[in-house]
Amino acid sequence: MNDPAASTDTTHIVELTSGAYPVHIEYQWLNGDRTDAPIALFLHEGLGSIALWKDWPQMLCDRLNCRGLVYSRPGYGRSTPRRPEEKWPVEFLHRQAQSVLPALLDALQIDTRERERMWLIGHSDGSTIALLYASAFPEALAGLAILAPHVFVEPMTVEAIEKVRATYETTSFKDKLRAYHDDVNSAFYGWNDAWLNPAFLQWDIAQEISSIKRPLLVIQGYDDEYASMLQLDKIQAAVEHARLLKLTQCGHSPHRDATHAVNDAIAAFMQSHQR
């Protein structure tokens, strides 16, 4: 594997050439000097980036005594922005899981053995990508712990995303989000247009994820404004061995709203499934 850039303050750039055009991906290693430790790979939300995670990945990696790999997907953070004319297709999350993420692992020379010990930690869209990766490559991970996942489109999800669009276009939210992305419109409209595409209303991956073999922890808050507990019910129906954690007084970001409970749950779950 490449030298894992041990600094927790520095992000790096790697070029991927597997798509329609080359893209630069911003990535960061946490606890990179722990070369024998398993990797926890963090997959951010639909408006996220390395910077927007803030200190939670480092906090969790320290708790787990593992290395962390955090990256900004194309269109986000300091990675190559989405081209203005580019509209993300209905299968955009599949592409991230089945093409971009494996290409990143290859580019960073993360070998088969390291992937078999790797845990995926996802939030929102990142959780969906984790599920799709685990279903497409069921042996190429140790397990996954996901927060506020989406496996089908609910009316409340569309309504919440429509409200966010209005907020973005009429308030200071855009200026606040700009701090986390080189091209804030790339990040926002790539995500927002994709979810509000009428063709996306029929999107449903519940049957597809039934091929997941590895341990799966799913965490969601009862006050999540983007999705109901029907998401977790569908996941459990598809993946019977999934463990669910439903948190009170918790919204769409459990790692921020219930940090200690989330960290405790992930640590206990991973410890009970050590390979």
C-alpha positions in Angstrom: 0.0 0.0 0.0 1.1 3.6 -0.6 2.6 5.5 2.3 -0.5 6.4 4.3 0.3 10.0 4.9 0.1 9.9 8.7 -0.8 13.5 9.3 -4.4 14.0 10.4 -4.3 17.7 9.2 -3.4 17.1 5.6 -5.5 16.0 2.7 -4.0 14.6 -0.5 -5.1 14.2 -4.1 -5.1 11.0 -6.2 -6.2 10.8 -9.8 -8.8 8.3 -10.9 -9.1 7.4 -14.6 -11.8 4.8 -14.6 -14.7 7.0 -15.5 -15.7 9.1 -18.6 -12.9 11.6 -17.8 -10.1 11.7 -15.2 -11.0 13.1 -11.8 -8.9 14.1 -8.8 -10.1 12.7 -5.4 -9.3 14.5 -2.1 -8.5 11.9 0.6 -7.1 11.8 4.1 -5.6 9.1 6.3 -6.3 9.1 10.0 -3.9 7.3 12.3 -1.9 6.4 9.2 1.0 5.2 11.2 -1.0 2.2 12.5 -0.3 0.2 9.3 -1.3 -3.1 10.8 -4.7 -1.8 12.0 -7.9 -2.4 10.0 -9.2 0.5 7.9 -12.5 2.3 8.7 -13.6 4.0 5.4 -15.9 6.9 5.8 -18.6 7.7 3.2 -20.1 11.2 3.5 -23.7 12.4 3.1 -25.2 14.0 0.0 -23.8 17.5 0.8 -20.8 16.3 2.6 -17.0 16.3 2.2 -13.9 15.5 4.3 -14.2 18.9 6.0 -17.9 18.6 6.8 -17.3 15.4 8.9 -15.2 17.6 11.2 -13.6 15.7 14.0 -15.9 12.7 14.3 -14.0 10.3 12.1 -10.8 10.9 14.1 -12.7 10.5 17.4 -14.2 7.2 16.2 -10.9 5.9 14.8 -9.2 6.6 18.1 -12.0 4.7 19.9 -11.7 1.8 17.5 -7.9 1.8 17.4 -8.0 1.6 13.7 -6.8 3.6 10.6 -9.3 5.9 9.0 -9.7 6.7 5.3 -11.9 9.7 4.5 -12.5 11.1 1.0 -14.6 13.6 -0.9 -16.5 12.0 -3.8 -16.3 13.7 -7.2 -18.3 16.9 -7.2 -17.6 17.5 -3.5 -15.0 19.1 -1.2 -11.6 19.6 -3.0 -12.3 16.8 -5.4 -12.9 17.5 -9.1 -16.2 19.5 -9.4 -19.1 18.2 -11.3 -19.2 19.8 -14.8 -22.0 22.4 -15.1 -23.8 20.5 -17.8 -23.5 17.2 -16.1 -26.6 15.7 -14.5 -26.2 12.8 -12.2 -28.3 9.8 -13.4 -30.7 7.7 -11.4 -27.9 5.2 -10.8 -25.4 7.7 -9.5 -25.1 6.0 -6.1 -24.5 2.7 -7.9 -21.7 4.3 -9.8 -20.0 5.6 -6.7 -20.3 2.1 -5.0 -19.4 -0.1 -7.9 -16.9 2.0 -9.9 -15.5 5.1 -8.1 -14.9 3.4 -4.7 -13.2 0.3 -6.1 -11.1 2.6 -8.3 -10.0 4.6 -5.3 -9.0 1.5 -3.3 -7.0 0.4 -6.3 -5.3 3.8 -6.7 -4.3 3.7 -3.0 -3.1 0.2 -3.4 -5.4 -1.2 -0.7 -5.0 -4.9 -1.3 -7.4 -7.8 -1.0 -6.4 -8.7 2.6 -6.8 -5.1 3.7 -10.2 -4.9 2.1 -11.3 -8.1 3.8 -10.6 -6.3 7.2 -12.1 -3.0 6.1 -15.2 -1.5 7.8 -17.4 0.9 5.9 -18.9 3.8 7.9 -21.6 5.7 6.0 -24.0 8.6 6.5 -27.1 9.2 4.4 -26.1 8.9 0.7 -22.8 7.5 2.0 -24.7 4.8 3.8 -26.5 3.8 0.6 -23.2 3.6 -1.2 -21.9 1.4 1.6 -24.8 -1.0 1.2 -24.4 -1.1 -2.6 -20.7 -1.8 -2.3 -21.3 -4.5 0.3 -23.9 -6.1 -2.0 -21.6 -5.9 -5.1 -18.4 -7.0 -3.4 -19.7 -9.2 -0.5 -16.3 -10.6 0.4 -14.3 -7.3 0.1 -15.1 -5.9 3.5 -15.3 -6.9 7.2 -18.6 -5.2 7.9 -20.5 -1.9 7.8 -22.0 0.5 10.3 -24.3 3.0 8.6 -26.3 6.1 9.7 -29.6 7.3 8.3 -29.5 5.2 5.1 -31.8 5.4 2.1 -32.9 2.3 0.3 -36.1 3.7 -1.4 -37.6 7.1 -1.9 -40.3 8.3 0.5 -42.5 11.3 0.0 -41.1 12.9 3.1 -37.6 12.6 1.6 -38.6 14.5 -1.5 -40.4 17.2 0.6 -37.4 17.7 2.8 -35.0 18.0 -0.2 -37.4 20.5 -1.9 -37.3 22.6 1.3 -33.5 22.4 1.3 -33.4 23.7 -2.2 -35.5 26.7 -1.3 -33.3 27.3 1.7 -30.2 27.1 -0.4 -31.5 29.6 -2.9 -33.0 32.2 -0.5 -30.9 32.2 2.7 -27.3 32.3 3.8 -27.1 28.5 3.8 -25.2 28.5 0.4 -22.5 30.8 1.9 -22.1 28.5 4.9 -21.9 25.4 2.7 -19.3 27.1 0.5 -16.7 26.6 3.3 -16.8 22.8 2.6 -16.6 22.7 -1.2 -14.5 24.3 -3.9 -17.6 24.5 -6.1 -20.7 24.7 -3.9 -23.1 24.6 -6.8 -21.5 21.4 -8.1 -22.1 19.7 -4.7 -25.6 21.1 -4.1 -27.2 20.8 -7.5 -25.6 17.4 -8.3 -27.3 15.9 -5.3 -30.5 18.0 -5.3 -31.3 17.6 -9.0 -30.7 13.8 -8.8 -33.0 13.3 -5.8 -35.7 15.6 -7.3 -35.6 13.9 -10.8 -39.1 12.4 -11.3 -37.4 9.2 -12.6 -35.8 8.8 -9.2 -39.1 8.3 -7.4 -39.1 4.6 -8.4 -35.6 4.0 -7.1 -35.5 1.1 -4.7 -32.5 -1.1 -3.8 -34.1 -3.2 -1.0 -34.0 -6.4 -3.1 -30.5 -5.7 -4.4 -28.9 -5.5 -0.9 -30.1 -9.0 0.1 -26.7 -10.3 -1.1 -24.9 -8.6 1.8 -23.1 -11.3 3.8 -21.0 -9.2 6.3 -22.1 -7.8 9.7 -24.4 -4.8 9.3 -25.3 -2.2 11.9 -27.9 0.4 11.0 -28.6 3.5 13.1 -31.3 6.0 12.6 -33.0 8.7 14.7 -36.7 8.9 15.3 -36.6 12.6 14.5 -34.9 12.1 11.1 -36.5 14.7 8.8 -35.4 12.9 5.6 -36.7 9.4 6.2 -38.8 7.2 8.4 -38.1 3.9 10.2 -39.5 2.2 7.1 -36.0 2.4 5.7 -34.7 0.2 8.5 -37.7 -2.2 8.2 -36.9 -2.7 4.5 -33.2 -3.2 5.3 -34.0 -5.8 7.9 -36.4 -7.6 5.6 -33.7 -7.8 3.0 -30.7 -8.5 5.3 -32.0 -10.6 8.2 -28.8 -10.5 10.2 -28.8 -6.7 10.2 -28.8 -5.1 13.7 -30.9 -2.0 14.1 -30.4 0.8 16.6 -33.2 3.4 16.7 -32.4 6.5 18.7 -34.8 9.0 20.4 -34.2 12.7 20.3 -32.0 12.2 17.2 -32.4 13.6 13.7 -30.7 12.9 10.4 -27.1 13.1 11.7 -26.8 10.6 14.6 -23.0 11.0 14.8 -23.7 14.7 15.7 -27.0 14.3 17.6 -26.0 11.3 19.7 -22.3 11.0 19.4 -21.6 8.9 22.4 -24.4 6.5 21.8 -23.3 6.0 18.2 -19.6 5.6 19.0 -20.5 3.1 21.8 -22.7 1.1 19.5 -20.2 1.0 16.6 -17.3 0.0 18.9 -19.3 -2.8 20.6 -20.6 -4.1 17.2 -17.1 -4.1 15.6 -15.6 -5.8 18.6 -18.2 -8.5 18.6 -17.4 -9.2 14.9 -13.6 -9.1 14.9 -12.1 -11.2 12.1 
